[in-house]
Amino acid sequence: MRHPLLKSCALLAAVSAGSAAARADLAQASPFLPSNMTDPASKAGAAGPVELRGVMSTPQGNEYCIYDTAKKSSAWVGLNETGNAYVVKSADPESDSVTVEYQGRTIRLVLRTAKVASAGPAVPVQAGSPSAITQSVVLNPTAADEQRRLDAVAAEVRRRQMERLRAAQAAQAPANAQAGAAPGAANR
């Protein structure tokens, strides 16, 4: 009688061989690749090993910024320029795309579009007259101009301190009134 471990190994080998064949079929029809990739050899898309990040016109001709996602680095290269892991073979300015040879494969890269997000609403500027601080700014200040500006800053600091003090006192007044009324109500 054979060892039970050998049966398990044989079963595992059979399942692995079957799943490899199934994965080969899936790789050709992946739902995660862009739909504009019709050629199976060019299915790297924007999430592939290399990306087209820019196009620049130079006196020597157009150069293309190719980003290597594995190395996390980019380089500006011209048509048929060697020295990198990729070579730009052709370019289509109408569709903002290039054809790149990378590790023996031919990949069509489309210019990556930048994602622009709003930074939120702008900070509102107070309407009305400018403050004393901004009015006291002079292009080439004299000693007297600088003293007036420092006095305006000191006055603004005192004004804001007084506003904070009044706000703190106003917030404490209702709390003190409630604390004083509660013991009186309990004595009745």
C-alpha positions as CSV (number, residue, x, y, z in Angstrom):
1,M,0.0,0.0,0.0
2,R,1.3,3.5,-0.9
3,H,1.9,6.2,1.6
4,P,-1.2,8.6,2.1
5,L,1.1,11.6,1.8
6,L,2.0,10.6,-1.8
7,K,-1.8,10.6,-2.7
8,S,-2.1,14.2,-1.3
9,C,0.9,15.4,-3.3
10,A,-0.5,13.9,-6.5
11,L,-3.9,15.5,-5.9
12,L,-2.2,18.8,-5.2
13,A,-0.2,18.6,-8.4
14,A,-3.3,17.8,-10.5
15,V,-5.2,20.8,-9.0
16,S,-2.3,23.1,-9.6
17,A,-2.0,22.1,-13.3
18,G,-5.7,22.6,-13.8
19,S,-5.7,26.0,-12.2
20,A,-2.7,27.2,-14.3
21,A,-4.7,26.4,-17.4
22,A,-7.7,28.3,-16.1
23,R,-5.5,31.3,-15.2
24,A,-4.1,31.4,-18.7
25,D,-7.6,31.8,-20.1
26,L,-8.5,34.5,-17.5
27,A,-5.4,36.6,-18.3
28,Q,-6.5,37.1,-21.9
29,A,-10.0,38.4,-21.0
30,S,-9.4,40.3,-17.8
31,P,-12.3,42.7,-16.8
32,F,-9.8,44.9,-15.0
33,L,-8.0,46.1,-18.1
34,P,-9.1,49.2,-20.1
35,S,-11.6,48.5,-22.9
36,N,-9.5,50.4,-25.5
37,M,-6.8,47.7,-25.3
38,T,-7.8,45.4,-28.1
39,D,-4.4,43.8,-28.7
40,P,-3.5,41.1,-26.1
41,A,0.2,42.1,-26.2
42,S,-0.6,45.7,-25.4
43,K,-2.8,45.2,-22.3
44,A,-0.7,47.1,-19.8
45,G,-2.9,50.2,-19.7
46,A,-2.5,52.9,-17.1
47,A,-1.7,50.4,-14.3
48,G,0.9,48.5,-16.3
49,P,4.7,48.3,-15.7
50,V,5.3,51.6,-17.5
51,E,3.1,54.7,-18.0
52,L,3.2,57.7,-20.3
53,R,3.2,60.8,-18.1
54,G,4.1,63.6,-20.4
55,V,5.0,64.8,-23.9
56,M,7.5,67.6,-24.5
57,S,8.5,69.3,-27.7
58,T,12.3,70.0,-28.0
59,P,14.5,71.2,-30.9
60,Q,15.6,67.5,-31.4
61,G,11.9,66.4,-31.6
62,N,9.3,65.2,-29.2
63,E,10.4,63.5,-26.0
64,Y,8.1,61.4,-23.8
65,C,8.1,61.0,-20.0
66,I,7.9,57.3,-19.3
67,Y,7.4,56.2,-15.7
68,D,8.6,52.8,-14.5
69,T,6.1,51.8,-11.8
70,A,8.5,49.1,-10.4
71,K,11.4,51.4,-10.0
72,K,9.2,54.4,-9.2
73,S,11.3,56.6,-11.5
74,S,10.7,58.3,-14.8
75,A,12.9,59.5,-17.8
76,W,12.4,61.7,-20.8
77,V,13.2,59.7,-23.9
78,G,13.0,60.3,-27.6
79,L,11.9,57.9,-30.4
80,N,14.0,54.8,-30.6
81,E,16.3,56.0,-27.8
82,T,18.0,53.2,-26.0
83,G,19.5,53.0,-22.5
84,N,16.4,52.2,-20.5
85,A,14.3,49.1,-19.9
86,Y,11.9,50.5,-22.6
87,V,12.2,52.0,-26.1
88,V,9.5,54.3,-27.6
89,K,9.0,52.8,-31.0
90,S,6.2,55.1,-32.3
91,A,4.0,58.0,-31.3
92,D,0.5,59.1,-32.2
93,P,0.0,62.8,-31.3
94,E,-3.7,62.6,-32.2
95,S,-4.5,60.1,-29.5
96,D,-1.7,61.2,-27.1
97,S,-0.3,57.7,-27.1
98,V,3.0,55.9,-27.8
99,T,4.0,52.4,-28.5
100,V,6.7,51.1,-26.2
101,E,8.8,48.0,-26.4
102,Y,9.3,46.7,-22.8
103,Q,10.8,43.4,-21.8
104,G,10.1,41.9,-25.3
105,R,6.5,43.1,-25.3
106,T,4.9,45.8,-27.3
107,I,2.7,48.0,-25.2
108,R,0.5,51.0,-26.2
109,L,0.5,53.7,-23.6
110,V,-2.0,56.5,-23.5
111,L,-1.1,59.8,-21.8
112,R,-2.1,59.6,-18.2
113,T,-4.7,62.2,-17.2
114,A,-4.0,64.1,-14.0
115,K,-6.6,63.8,-11.3
116,V,-7.6,67.2,-10.1
117,A,-9.4,67.6,-6.8
118,S,-10.9,70.7,-5.3
119,A,-9.1,72.1,-2.3
120,G,-12.5,73.2,-0.9
121,P,-14.0,76.6,-0.8
122,A,-11.8,79.7,-0.8
123,V,-11.3,81.4,2.5
124,P,-13.7,84.4,2.5
125,V,-12.1,87.8,2.7
126,Q,-13.9,90.2,5.1
127,A,-15.6,93.0,3.3
128,G,-15.1,96.5,4.4
129,S,-12.2,98.8,5.1
130,P,-8.7,97.4,5.6
131,S,-7.4,97.2,9.1
132,A,-5.1,99.7,10.7
133,I,-2.3,97.1,10.4
134,T,-2.5,96.8,6.6
135,Q,-3.0,100.5,6.1
136,S,0.2,101.3,8.1
137,V,2.4,99.3,5.7
138,V,4.8,101.5,3.7
139,L,7.1,100.4,0.9
140,N,10.2,102.1,2.3
141,P,9.4,102.8,5.9
142,T,11.1,105.4,8.0
143,A,11.6,105.0,11.8
144,A,8.4,107.0,12.3
145,D,6.4,104.8,9.9
146,E,7.7,101.6,11.5
147,Q,6.7,103.0,15.0
148,R,3.2,103.7,13.7
149,R,2.9,100.2,12.3
150,L,4.1,98.6,15.6
151,D,1.6,100.8,17.5
152,A,-1.2,99.6,15.2
153,V,-0.2,96.0,15.8
154,A,-0.1,96.5,19.6
155,A,-3.5,98.1,19.5
156,E,-5.0,95.3,17.4
157,V,-3.5,92.7,19.9
158,R,-5.1,94.6,22.8
159,R,-8.5,94.8,21.0
160,R,-8.5,91.0,20.3
161,Q,-7.6,90.2,23.9
162,M,-10.5,92.3,25.1
163,E,-12.9,90.5,22.7
164,R,-11.7,87.1,24.0
165,L,-12.1,88.3,27.6
166,R,-15.6,89.6,27.0
167,A,-16.6,86.3,25.2
168,A,-15.2,84.2,28.0
169,Q,-17.1,86.3,30.6
170,A,-20.3,86.1,28.6
171,A,-19.9,82.3,28.4
172,Q,-19.3,82.1,32.2
173,A,-22.3,84.4,33.2
174,P,-25.1,81.9,32.3
175,A,-23.2,79.1,34.0
176,N,-22.8,81.1,37.2
177,A,-26.5,82.2,37.1
178,Q,-27.6,78.5,36.8
179,A,-25.2,77.4,39.5
180,G,-26.5,80.1,41.9
181,A,-30.2,79.5,41.1
182,A,-30.0,75.7,41.7
183,P,-29.2,75.8,45.4
184,G,-31.9,78.4,46.1
185,A,-34.5,76.3,44.4
186,A,-33.6,73.3,46.5
187,N,-34.1,75.3,49.8
188,R,-37.7,76.1,49.1
